[in-house]
């Protein structure tokens, strides 16, 4: 299995929409799988859709801040890995 690569960090979480803001340190595309870890949280999910400034995008690049619906509650500074 390929080594997990950290690709970003959670910068915010929006409880009402169950979405995380993630600052990317590497590119990410819809359809890829990610893992989010921090505190008691450690889960994997597929990226089904993401937004940049409320616009749907298929891919994002290093330095972008994306919005992503997440399956579990996350917190600021949780790490995001591509798996």
N, C-alpha and C positions, 0 to 999 in steps of 0.2 A: 504493500500500500504506500502511496506517495506520502511524503512528509507534509504535514499541514503547514501552510504558509500564512502568517498573519497579514491580512490585507486591509485592516482598518480598526477603528475604535468607535464605540458608541459615544455620541456627544449629547444625546438627549433621548427621552422616551415620552411618547404622547399616549397616556393611558386611555383617553376617550376613543382613539382610533387604533389602539394596539400597534403603533408604529414606532420605529426607532430611526433617529437620525444617525448616520454613520459617516464619519470622515474617512475616505479611502486613502490608503498608502500604496495601492496597486489596483489595476483594472478589475472590473466585475461585470458579468453579463447575466441577463435573465436566462434561467435554465441551469445555472451553475449551483452547486451545493455549498452552503456555508455552515460554519459552526460558531456559536457564540458562547463564550465562557466568562465567568466572573462571579464572585461570591458563591452562592449555592447553585448557580445556574450553569448548565452545560448541556446544550442541545444542538441538533443539526436540523437544517431545513433547506428546501430548494427555494431559490429566488424566483418567485412567480411574477413579480412586477416590482418596479422601483421608479422613483420619481426624483427629478432634480428641479427644485423650485416649483413644485406642484405640477410639473409636466411629466407625463409618462415617457420613459426612455428604455431602450433595449440594452444599453451598455453605458458604463461610466468609467472614467479614467482616474488615475492617481491624482489626488488633490480635490476631487469632487466630493461634495457632501450630498449623500443620497437619503431619501426617505424610503423605508422598507417596512412592510407589514411583517411583524414577528409573531411566532406561535406562543411565545412565553414573554412574561414581563422581563425587561432588561433595565440596566442602570448605566449612567454615565461612566465611562472608562472601562466598560466590559470590552474584551478583545474579540475581534471578528477574524475568523480564519476561512480560507478557501480549502475545501477538501476534495 
